[in-house]
Each structure stands twice: as structure tokens, then as C-alpha cells.
Amino acid sequence: MDRETYLEKYDRSTHILGRAACAITLVMLVGAPFLIGFILGALPDLSAAAKGFLSVGIIWTVSSVVEFLVYTPMLGAGGGYLAFITGNLINMKIPCAMNAREIAGTQAGTPENEIISTLSIAASSLTTITVLALGVLLLVPLQPVLQSEALQPGFANVVPALFGAMAYQYFRRNIKLALVPLSIMTVLFILVPSLISQTSLLILPSGAISIGLAYLSWKKKGAKA
């Protein structure tokens, strides 16, 4: 009873703080350009901004809903609020939370996993802020090193290397199951390169393929048994 009471209190306070932080962040992000424009006497043309939003906003709105539905069950309430406020989910927050869950041995959907994901994303956010601050301070002194031709191939492959290493620890558990959606998406991206920018939307069909194949495999094993 003490554990359940504590978890309910923790969950309630998490939602209160998370919603307040999201509201404050949204007001600051949307209000910043209008405030700057008001101070400088250069307010944006709202009709032009609306037309520009409609050209890309519909796609990003769908992508945002998809990411929310996919990532929130993985991260829990606290981790979800932190991740969506600080951003960079695919490249930073999700791999960090998944790795922390793997190390801690927690299961998705449990209170333990929510606490682990919240702590890991908080640590990731603080680390990112620290690295960015150091990068701004050292940008000029390190400019010759960062622009070195010898390091450019490494910078160009940081994200593939990160996701390749993270993905393999899951692919190796069932290589046959992983190869089908991976092959389909690889061929699709080769034939239609413009879809590379729509990876958030393609998570749903690739995930559906994996779930369908896993269900068929499970049903086949059940029939044999």
C-alpha cells in the first residue's frame, strides 16, 4: 500500500510539473519571435507565416502525433515530458533511455522503467547542455581541428554509427525478424530517397511489419506445440 500510494503521488506530481513546464516552454518558444519583432519593430507577416506553416506544418503535425504515440510508452510520463521539452529524441534521448533500461534490466511500462528513463534523459539533457556550453566557448580555438579534412568522414557518420551500435543489440535477439522490415525500408529509401526525411512517419509501417511477423512466428510455434 505504501508503494502504491507513493507511486500515485509521484505520478500525479510528475504530470503537474510536466504540464506546467510544457506550457511555459510552448509560450516561450512561440512568444520569442513575436517579442523580438515587437522590440525591433519588425513583426512578421502573419498571413505569410500561416502559408509557410501550412506547407510543412501538416506533415510535422502528423509526425509529432506519431512520435508521441510511439515514444511515450517507452519513456513513461517523466521521461516523456523531459524528452519532448529538451528535444533531439531520435538522436539522443531514445538511445540513452534504451541503453539505461538495458543496463538496469527494467521492463517497459513498469514504474521502475519510468524512473530509470527519467533519470537517464535528465542526465542526457544536462550533459548536452554542458557539452554545448563548452562547444560555444571553445568553438574558435578548436575551429582548425573541427574543420580538418581528416575528421570530416567521422563527423558525417556519427549518427549511423550510433544507431547501428544501438540497433544491433536488439537485432541480434532475432535476426530473422529484424531482417525483413530492415530490408524493406532499405530498399524503399534507395528507390525513394526523399522518404529519408520522413523516418518518423515510417516507424509505424515498419513497426507494424515487425509486430505482424512476430505474431505469425508466435502462432506458428503455438501450432507446432
Secondary structure, 3 states (H helix, E strand, C coil): CHHHHHHHHHHHHHHHHHHHHHHHHHHHHHHHHHHHHHHHCCCCCHHHHHHHHHHHHHHHHHHHHHHHHHHHHHHHHHHHHHHHHHCCHHHHHHHHHHHHHHHHCCCCCCHHHHHHHHHHHHHHHHHHHHHHHHHHHHCCCCHHHHCCCCCHHHHHCHHHHHHHHHHHHHHCCCHHHHHHHHHHHHHHHHHCHHHHHHHHHHHHHHHHHHHHHHHHHHHHHHHHC
